[in-house]
């Protein structure tokens, strides 16, 4: 995760067109704090509700962040990897070609 974070800036996007997303719930994130200022907290339920199927402008307005582009690499993390895997599957079905699950999750990070 450290090498990934070194490439990201504070809006969750890196020089290599990588977007890191923590899919834990707000309650979980409040217990541990965010993984990093460079990782976007974006709970799994938002992804399950169709966030990646939204038009870019609607996504930006609703969530306050730019919608990841289909050619960007999406790296998902959660507590242990299960929800990150679910998020990655949904993203792949929505047309994202380069999805990665960070297997250690916050359990490893903290």
SVG drawing of the C-alpha trace seen along z (x, -y; Angstrom):
<svg xmlns="http://www.w3.org/2000/svg" viewBox="-29 -19 35 31">
<polyline fill="none" stroke="black" stroke-width="0.4" points="0.0,0.0 2.9,-2.4 4.0,-2.3 0.5,-3.0 0.1,-5.9 3.4,-7.4 1.9,-7.7 -1.4,-9.3 -2.2,-12.9 -4.8,-14.1 -7.7,-13.8 -7.1,-10.0 -5.7,-10.1 -2.2,-9.4 0.2,-10.2 -0.4,-6.8 -4.1,-7.3 -4.9,-5.3 -7.8,-5.9 -7.7,-4.4 -11.1,-3.8 -11.8,-2.6 -15.2,-1.0 -15.6,-0.7 -18.7,-2.3 -18.4,-5.8 -18.7,-4.3 -15.7,-2.0 -13.6,-4.9 -14.5,-7.0 -13.2,-4.3 -9.8,-4.0 -9.5,-7.2 -9.0,-7.2 -6.4,-4.9 -4.6,-8.0 -5.6,-11.5 -4.8,-10.1 -7.5,-7.3 -11.1,-8.3 -13.6,-6.9 -16.5,-5.6 -18.6,-3.1 -19.7,0.1 -23.4,-0.7 -22.9,-3.6 -21.3,-1.4 -24.0,1.2 -26.6,-1.5 -25.2,-2.2 -22.7,-5.0 -20.5,-3.8 -23.4,-3.7 -24.2,-7.4 -23.3,-10.0 -20.1,-11.9 -21.8,-15.2 -24.4,-13.6 -21.7,-11.6 -19.7,-14.7 -22.7,-16.6 -23.9,-13.8 -20.6,-12.7 -18.4,-15.8 -15.6,-14.0 -14.9,-13.3 -16.2,-10.0 -13.3,-7.6 -12.7,-7.2 -13.1,-3.8 -9.4,-3.7 -8.2,-4.6 -6.9,-1.8 -9.2,-1.4 -7.7,0.0 -10.3,1.0 -9.7,1.6 -11.9,2.4 -11.2,4.1 -10.2,7.5 -10.8,7.7 -14.3,9.1 -16.2,5.9 -13.3,4.6 -13.7,7.7 -17.5,7.0 -16.8,3.4 -14.2,4.5 -16.7,7.0 -19.4,4.2 -16.8,1.8 -15.8,4.4 -19.4,5.0 -19.8,1.2 -17.0,1.2 -13.9,0.6 -11.1,2.7 -8.3,2.3 -9.7,3.0 -7.5,4.2 -8.3,5.4 -5.8,4.5 -6.0,7.8 -4.6,6.6 -7.2,3.9 -7.4,1.7 -6.8,4.7 -3.3,4.9 -2.9,1.1 -3.7,0.3"/>
</svg>
